[in-house]
Amino acid sequence: MTPSSSAPALAAPAPRELARSGARVLVLEQGSAAPLAGTIKQMATMALPGRGAWLHRDASLLVSGTTLGGSSALNFATAAAPPAAMFAAHGIDLAPSLAALRAELPLAPLPDSLVGPMAARIMDAAQAAGIGWRKLDKMIRPQACRSGCWRCVYGCPFGAKWSARDFVDEACFHGAVLRDRSRVQRVLMEDGRAAGVAFTRDGTLHTARAPLVVLAGGGIGSPRLLHASGLGPRLASFFSDPVVAVMGSVDDVDGGAEVPMAAGASFLKEGIALADLTLPGPMYAAFALQAGRVDRLKAHRRTLSIMVKIRDDIGGAVGPRWVDKRLTPGDRARLDKGIGMARSILQQAGAHHVFATHHFAAHPGGSVRIGQGVDGELRAAPGLYVCDASVIPQPWGLPPTLTLLCLGKRLGLMLSSGVVSR
Ligand SMILES: Cc1cc2nc3c(=O)[nH]c(=O)nc-3n(C[C@H](O)[C@H](O)[C@H](O)COP(=O)(O)OP(=O)(O)OC[C@H]3O[C@@H](n4cnc5c(N)ncnc54)[C@H](O)[C@@H]3O)c2cc1C
């Protein structure tokens, strides 16, 4: 058997389980597998518009990573348990996968020594304001992490932050073959079932034949691939969990170099989540400029930043060559409420010159929803599975990584044990 997996970012447990079971596995990723350097130069090759990010018509940015490991290579490593009821409604029990992953992943709040001064200051202010602000679970190995460092935001070069690359390495150890810079063009279908994929590498079109194909191109890539294969609509609506950063300066902190999202608070019913969001200097400067706050450009090391993230309505469209989504009135109201909460926390922290950025987003998903684009086994057609944020069945608003890993683990075990038909 030769299963083929396109871009197994957070579906990476699936090729790993298949390779472990002795299957021949080919992993295709359009981005580079070059080691993470933790530099803005390398990050720009993975996540600028044209390289993984998309600009919507309202000038908001949708960011994702085009590299081996996808966005997990540059995400903030915050973990949240899967919403069990959402998946149980589709007959999916993620509890066994979650238990197995908890036993092997680094998954705990950061020790106090790795919580930066800005995150600590925001946490103190939020708690003083009566908000249930607490340290968040991080997928970080504390023994390899360092304080006063920001490089995880560009892709941790120290092996401290877990990324899907770790599981791809394991899959390769068990015999899987990785081809980076290989862009899947479409799934080959024969007699109504998947028979492999066509992909381009170095400007040449190749085919890889396989009785089993797992698409893992993410919330943007997978609906496009299904459409290109004649298996999905031209336009796919989606969610993206829009974010605004609310920033304000204090006079007695000298920071700006720490792990973002060390602590925060979630308001599930309202669809709002808040967390500290200290970013490296160049990213801070881009946000200040984007908000028209040239006067704050030099205040990076004194500026506290709070992330306001919302659960947005599913809408907009992923098209074959573009992506566009605008805030609905409900989204705007949720963002405004969260911004108000962040402003109160910053006020409690003694911040001045408070401002909010334009919104951006980094969680595209829900574009091939379970129950619509795939069934409860994540099957889109005989022999063809989709396993990434696109299959999330409802509006979201949570850090998706751990949920996607659970889906990948469950799928990998089902496929390698033959529980589901191929
Ligand atoms: C800056 C940032 C911070 C974040 N912080 C967090 C966080 O703290 N916690 C959390 O849980 N989540 C976070 N996220 C979100 C999380 O990382 C993503 O939701 C998650 O990685 C999505 O996984 P995925 O497998 O759906 O897709 P992706 O990670 O986008 O992976 C898809 C992969 O498919 C590849 N691909 C697409 N099309 C093709 C094709 N045709 N051929 C070959 N390859 C293709 C892409 O290059 C990519 O590598 C963050 C994201 C960003 C950008």
PDBQT file of the ligand as one rigid body, heavy atoms in Angstrom, charges set to zero:
ROOT
HETATM    1  C1  LIG A 501       0.926  33.451  13.862  1.00  0.00    +0.000 C 
HETATM    2  C2  LIG A 501       0.028  32.302  14.240  1.00  0.00    +0.000 A 
HETATM    3  C3  LIG A 501      -0.169  31.997  15.576  1.00  0.00    +0.000 A 
HETATM    4  C4  LIG A 501      -0.994  30.923  15.928  1.00  0.00    +0.000 A 
HETATM    5  N1  LIG A 501      -1.083  30.564  17.247  1.00  0.00    +0.000 NA
HETATM    6  C5  LIG A 501      -1.752  29.435  17.570  1.00  0.00    +0.000 A 
HETATM    7  C6  LIG A 501      -1.725  28.932  18.891  1.00  0.00    +0.000 A 
HETATM    8  O1  LIG A 501      -1.080  29.490  19.784  1.00  0.00    +0.000 OA
HETATM    9  N2  LIG A 501      -2.412  27.777  19.156  1.00  0.00    +0.000 N 
HETATM   10  C7  LIG A 501      -3.123  27.119  18.182  1.00  0.00    +0.000 A 
HETATM   11  O2  LIG A 501      -3.726  26.075  18.461  1.00  0.00    +0.000 OA
HETATM   12  N3  LIG A 501      -3.160  27.582  16.925  1.00  0.00    +0.000 NA
HETATM   13  C8  LIG A 501      -2.491  28.701  16.587  1.00  0.00    +0.000 A 
HETATM   14  N4  LIG A 501      -2.465  29.115  15.293  1.00  0.00    +0.000 N 
HETATM   15  C9  LIG A 501      -3.293  28.417  14.307  1.00  0.00    +0.000 C 
HETATM   16  C10 LIG A 501      -2.787  27.038  13.963  1.00  0.00    +0.000 C 
HETATM   17  O3  LIG A 501      -1.383  26.993  13.830  1.00  0.00    +0.000 OA
HETATM   18  C11 LIG A 501      -3.470  26.629  12.656  1.00  0.00    +0.000 C 
HETATM   19  O4  LIG A 501      -4.848  26.740  12.844  1.00  0.00    +0.000 OA
HETATM   20  C12 LIG A 501      -3.125  25.220  12.289  1.00  0.00    +0.000 C 
HETATM   21  O5  LIG A 501      -1.728  25.089  12.069  1.00  0.00    +0.000 OA
HETATM   22  C13 LIG A 501      -3.881  24.794  11.065  1.00  0.00    +0.000 C 
HETATM   23  O6  LIG A 501      -3.442  23.518  10.702  1.00  0.00    +0.000 OA
HETATM   24  P1  LIG A 501      -3.848  22.897   9.313  1.00  0.00    +0.000 P 
HETATM   25  O7  LIG A 501      -3.269  21.546   9.287  1.00  0.00    +0.000 OA
HETATM   26  O8  LIG A 501      -5.296  23.088   9.099  1.00  0.00    +0.000 OA
HETATM   27  O9  LIG A 501      -3.182  23.827   8.204  1.00  0.00    +0.000 OA
HETATM   28  P2  LIG A 501      -1.786  24.515   8.027  1.00  0.00    +0.000 P 
HETATM   29  O10 LIG A 501      -1.043  24.596   9.305  1.00  0.00    +0.000 OA
HETATM   30  O11 LIG A 501      -2.058  25.790   7.279  1.00  0.00    +0.000 OA
HETATM   31  O12 LIG A 501      -0.998  23.528   7.077  1.00  0.00    +0.000 OA
HETATM   32  C14 LIG A 501      -1.362  23.318   5.751  1.00  0.00    +0.000 C 
HETATM   33  C15 LIG A 501      -0.128  22.941   4.973  1.00  0.00    +0.000 C 
HETATM   34  O13 LIG A 501      -0.525  22.554   3.675  1.00  0.00    +0.000 OA
HETATM   35  C16 LIG A 501       0.374  23.086   2.719  1.00  0.00    +0.000 C 
HETATM   36  N5  LIG A 501      -0.338  23.100   1.433  1.00  0.00    +0.000 N 
HETATM   37  C17 LIG A 501      -1.475  23.760   1.141  1.00  0.00    +0.000 A 
HETATM   38  N6  LIG A 501      -1.850  23.484  -0.121  1.00  0.00    +0.000 NA
HETATM   39  C18 LIG A 501      -0.920  22.626  -0.619  1.00  0.00    +0.000 A 
HETATM   40  C19 LIG A 501      -0.765  21.980  -1.884  1.00  0.00    +0.000 A 
HETATM   41  N7  LIG A 501      -1.631  22.179  -2.883  1.00  0.00    +0.000 N 
HETATM   42  N8  LIG A 501       0.285  21.165  -2.061  1.00  0.00    +0.000 NA
HETATM   43  C20 LIG A 501       1.196  20.955  -1.068  1.00  0.00    +0.000 A 
HETATM   44  N9  LIG A 501       1.098  21.557   0.141  1.00  0.00    +0.000 NA
HETATM   45  C21 LIG A 501       0.037  22.377   0.360  1.00  0.00    +0.000 A 
HETATM   46  C22 LIG A 501       0.754  24.418   3.303  1.00  0.00    +0.000 C 
HETATM   47  O14 LIG A 501       1.961  24.897   2.749  1.00  0.00    +0.000 OA
HETATM   48  C23 LIG A 501       0.868  24.086   4.787  1.00  0.00    +0.000 C 
HETATM   49  O15 LIG A 501       2.139  23.643   5.130  1.00  0.00    +0.000 OA
HETATM   50  C24 LIG A 501      -1.661  30.195  14.924  1.00  0.00    +0.000 A 
HETATM   51  C25 LIG A 501      -1.466  30.507  13.582  1.00  0.00    +0.000 A 
HETATM   52  C26 LIG A 501      -0.618  31.539  13.230  1.00  0.00    +0.000 A 
HETATM   53  C27 LIG A 501      -0.403  31.839  11.765  1.00  0.00    +0.000 C 
ENDROOT
TORSDOF 0
